[in-house]
Amino acid sequence: MSYFSELISTVFERRYRKALSEEVDGRTTFELCGALLSSHGDVSGVTLARNLLDRYASMSREEKIAFFEFMARDLEIDPDEVTRALQSYQDEPSKKTYTSFTEACEPKRQELARRLNQVPGATGQLVAMRKDLLALMKERRDLGPLDVDFKHLFSSWFNRGFLVLRPINWESPAEILEKIIAYEAVHAIDSWDDLRLRLKPSDRRCFGFFHPAMAGEPLIFVEVALTKGIPNSVQDLLADDRVAIDAEDADTAVFYSISNCQSGLAGISFGNSLIKQVVSDLSKELPGLETFVTLSPIPNLNRWLEAVDLDALEATDNQALAAHYLIEAKRPDGMPFDPVARFHLGNGARVHAVHAGADTSQNGQRQSNGTMVNYLYDLSQISQNHEQFVGEKTVVASDAVKALSISVTPKT
């Protein structure tokens, strides 16, 4: 939150919140929503929005369900009004009839969210609100249309043009470093010493996307190791006793951990833009870098292995099975079964190499018996690979990985 925003918020609260408190306290949450939607003044609107957000923050689970039910039911579109507006536009296309149609198509809950967002700091609270909604939707699928509206708004509010890429290093504010520890989702950071080993050495980098409205909260971050050659073990990459190299001596940038930080922004894609921006920045900083590659987990490999009849397959080892899985295991829609594969292949990378015994941690064994994969970002092939994957659902892979996959054949 900027100093100016804090100043404005303080002025509003001191001069008007107290004056309106008795009136606000006497109304239900749903009445406050109606008042906010009908408010025409900036001052009264901000005060109502702040009171609604404060009230939501103190709600029980049951009260939040009721609030979401109200938004989904009472602030819904009117299908008959939409039909009439569409007919008017078809009969007489004009700015006026088109405006009427778009207004009819937008549920009032979208405007409610916009007005709530007038309050400094409200963006993060609305992201937390969607986190609650997503959790409740596991049991209440009828609230799905409400989430469509949240996602629609957030896709605009968190557009790449509003995001700021910031390096995160050992000198970053402690509150940011604490969140890196908390949000790390791939390879757990066990201590401050562990974090220091990932951020301070000359051959380590970390970058995160931030939003001006949530300046103290990373949205997503990537950890990068600068190496000589492509690594085949995450334990070697993160070893306490490893010898750091000078960044200028590295020829390879390894993206070994990418973590989304905000559950309330699920489905809002940042990773593609993040990797492309980091590749661009590192290329400028270190011209000697020739290779950009990941060392990635294969999170659903064991789940897939449990579902297939291994006795019907002829495979030599887990490495070959992993290669076969990455290339051949598909969802009903034809996309790869593995979520990490979908992410990197969708970004234009290719499956470069598969490594058995690359992650000996408990989590690595649970997910894939320790097998990991390199996805290669060949800057000259990214666009072509992306088009093949999106258009033809082709898994682009190296000849070595293809050969491993082919070695896994059905028994006759």
N, C-alpha and C positions, 0 to 999 in steps of 0.2 A: 504494500500500500504506500503510495507516494505521500510526501509531507503535505502537499496541497490537498489531497483527498482527505487526509486525516483532519486537516484544519477545517475544511468544509463540513465534514461529518460532525466535528465537535460543535461548530456553530449551530448546525441544525438541531442537534440533540439538546443543547443548553437552552435554546430559545423556544423550541416548539414541542419537543417530546414531552416535557413536563406539562405543558399547557393542554396537550391532547390526551394525556394518560388516562384521565378519568373516563373520557368518551370511549377510548379504545378498549379499556378494560371491561366496559359494559357490553361489548359486542362479541358474538361468537367468531371463531376463526373464519367460518364461511361468510359471515357478514363483512368481516374485514377484507376478504378477497373481493367481494362485490364493491366495497368502497374504494379499494385500490384501483380496480378496473374502471370505475367511473370518475376517478380523481383527475382533475385538470391542472392542479397546481403542483409545481415541483416540490415545494416544501412539504405540503401535506402528503404527497405521494411517497417521498423518501421516509417520512415518519411512519406511515402505514406499513411500508415495506419492511422497515427495521423491526417494527413490532411483530409482524408476521413471521419474520425469520427468527426472532427471539422466541416466539411462541413455539415454532416448529422444533427448535433446538431442545425444548424441554418436554416434548411429547413422548408418551409411551409408545410401544410398538402398536398397540391397538389404535391409538389416536392417529398415528401416522398412516395406518391402513385406511382409516376413515377419511383422512385428508386426501389421500391419493384417490380413493373412491369418488370423492366429491369432484376432484379435478377431472377424472376420467368420465364421469357421468354428467355433471352439471355444466361443465365448461367444454362440452363436445360440440362438434359441428352440427348444424341442422341440415340433414340430407335434402329435405324438401326445398329449403332456401338455396342450397347448392344447385339443385336441379333447375329452379326458376332462374337463378342468375346465369347458369350456363345457357339456358334457352334464350335469354335476353341477349347474351353476347353472340350467339349463333344468328339470331334474327337481325341484330344491328351491331356489328363489331365496332367498338369505339373505346377510347380511353376510359370513359365513364362505365360502360358495361363490363369491360375487362377488370377494372378496379373493383366493382361490385362482386364479380365472380371470385377474384382472389381473396377478398375479405370474407366471403362466405365459406371458402375452402379452409380458412385458417381457424382452428379451434381457439376459443378464448384463453385456454390455458397457456398457449404460447405467449400471448400478450401479458398474461399474469407473470410468467417467468421473466420477461423483459423488464417489467416494472419492478419486480423484486430485485433485479440486477442493478437498479439505480443506486443501491446502497454500497458505499465503499466496502470492499471485502466480501460482497455477496456472491461473487462468481465461485469462489471456493466453497461457500455454503451450498450453492445450488449443485455443484459437483458432488458434494457429500450427500445431498438429497437424492440424487440419482443413484448413488451407491446403495442407499437404503431401498430404493425402488427395485433395483436389480435383485437384491437379496429377497425381497418379498415376492417377486415374480416367479420364483421357483415354485411357489405354491399358488400364486394368483396370476395365472396367465391372462386373465381378463384385463389386467392393467397394462398389457402390451402396447395399446395405442398411445398411452401416455408416454411410454418410453420412446416411441417413435418421434414424438415431439421434442423431448429432451435431446435426443441424438441429433435431430435436425438443427436445433439451435446451437448445440455445442460444435457441430461441424462448421458452422459459420464463425462462432466466437473463437474457436481454436484453430482457425485456418492458418496455414503455414506462414502467411504474411504477418501474422501477429506474434509468431513465436520467435524467441531469441535464443541462439545457440551460445552457451557459456562454457568455457573450460572449467572443470572442477579439479582442484589440486589440493595439496596438503595445506596451503595457505588460505583456502576458502573458509568462509564463516563456519563456526562450529555447528550451527543449526542446520546448515546444508550437509555437512559431513555426517551428522547423526542420521539424517534422512537417507543418505546413501547406504549406510549400514542397515537401516530398517527396511528399505525398499529392494535391496539386492535380492533378486529372485532366481538366479541361476547357480551361483557359487557363493554360499553363505559367507559373510564377513564376520569372523568370530570375535574380533577385538579391535581396539584402536591400532594396535601394532600391525594387525592384518591389513587394516585399511591403509596404513602408512606405506606398507610394502606395495600396495596397488597404485598409490598416487604419487609418492615422492620420488622414486628413482627416475633417472633421466630417460629410461626406455619405457616409461609408462605414461599413458594419457587417459583422461576421462572427460567426456563431454555430455552436456545435458540440454534439453530444450526447456525453456521457462516461458511463462506467459506474464505480461506486465500486471495483470489483475491478480496473479498468484505468485508474486515475485520470490517468495521464500519456499516455494514448493516445486521441485523438479517434476516434470510431466513424464519424462523418459530419459534414461541415460545409458551410455555405452562405455564400456571399459575396453581399452586398447593396449595391446602389448606390441612393442617394436622389437623385431627379432631379425636374426639372420636365418633365412629359410623358413619353411612352413612347419609349425610344430605339430606333434602327434600325441601330446599328452598334456592335459590341463594341470596335472600335479607338477610336472616339470616347469610349466609356465608360471606357476604360483609358488614354487618352492621357496621356503624361508632363506635357504642358503645359496640360492642361485646368484650368479655374478652378473650384475647389470652391465649393459653395453652403452656406449655413447649413442645417442639418438641418430647422429649423423652417419653412424656405421651400419644402421639397420637397412635392410632391403625389403622388409615385409612388415605390413601393419595387420595385426591380428585382432579382430573383433571377437572377444571371448565371452562377453556377457552383455546382454541387452535387457534392461528391466523397465517395464511400464510401472509407473508409480501410483497412478490414480485410478482406483477401481471404478469410480464414477465416470470415467472417460473411456470405458470399454467400448470398442468398436470404432473409436476415433483414431485413425491411423497416423502415427508419427514416425514410425521406424524407417520407412522408405526415405523420407526427407532427411532424417537424422543421418543415416549412413552416407547418403550422397553428399551432404554438407560436410561431414567429417572427412570423407575422402578428399573433397576439394581443398579443405583447409590444410590437411596433412600434406597433400601434394605440394602446396605452396611453401609450407614450412620446411619440408624435408624432400627436396627434389630427388634424392637417392632412392626413395621408395618405389619399388617396381611392382610389388604384389600386394593386393588387398584381399584378405581372406578371413573367414571365421573359423573358430574351433567350437562347434555347436553340439549341444546335447541332441539325443534322439528320444524325446520323452515318451512316445507311445510305442516304441519297439516291442517291449516285453508284453504290453497289452495285446498287440497284434499277434505275437508268437503264441500267446495263450489261446487265441481264437482260431488259429489255423491248425490243420492236421500235419504236424511235422513229419510223421511217419510216411506221409505221401510225397514228401519232398526229399530230394537228394542234395544235401548241402554238406560242405566240408567243415565249416566253422561259423562262428557268430558274425565274423566280418562279412562273409558272403551273404548270410541271411539279412544282415543290415543293409547291404547294397541292394539286394532284391526287394526288400521292404521299401526303401526310399524311391525306387524306380517303379515298382509294380503295385504296391499297396495303395488302393484308391477308395475314396468315398463313393457313394452312389452317384454323386454329381460329376464324377470323373477327376476330381481334384485329389492330390496326395492326402493320404490318411494322416500324415504327420504335420502338426501345426507349424513347427519351425521350418520344415521344408516348404510349406505353402508360403510362408512369409518371405524367405530368402529367394525362392524361385520366382515369386511374384515381383520381387525387386530387380530381377534380371541376372541373378547369380546362377552358377551351375554347381552341381554336385561334383566336387573335385577329387576327394579321397575319403576313404573310410578307415578308421583306426580302432582295432580291438584293444582293450585294456587301457584306453585313453583317460578314463575317469574312474579311479578306484574308490571314490567316496561312496558312502552308503546310498546317497541319492542316485549317483551314477549307476550303481549296481541295480538298484530298484527299477530304474527307467529302462536301461538298455544293456544290462550286464557289463557296463563300463565302456561300451562302444560309442565313439563320437565321429563327427563328420566335418570336413572342411567344405564350406561353400565359397567358391572363388568369384570375386567381383572383377571380371576382366572389362575394363572401361570401354574397350573397343567393341564388346559384344553385348553389353547390358541391354540395349534397346532391342536387339534382335532376339535375345533370350527371353526378354519380357513378352514380346509379341508372340513367340512360339508357345510360351506357357499359358498366357491369357487366352489366345485365340484357338490354339490347338490342344491345350492341356498337356503339352509335351514336357516331360522332365528332362531338361538338358543336363547331361552328365559326361564326365571324361570317359575315354576308352577303357581305362583301368577299372572304373566302377562298373561300367557296362559289362565288362568281362566277368567280374565277380558276380554280378546279378545273373548272368546267363548260366553260370555254373550251378545255380540252384534250379534244378529241373524236376518236373513231376516224374515220379517213378512209374515205370510201365509194367 
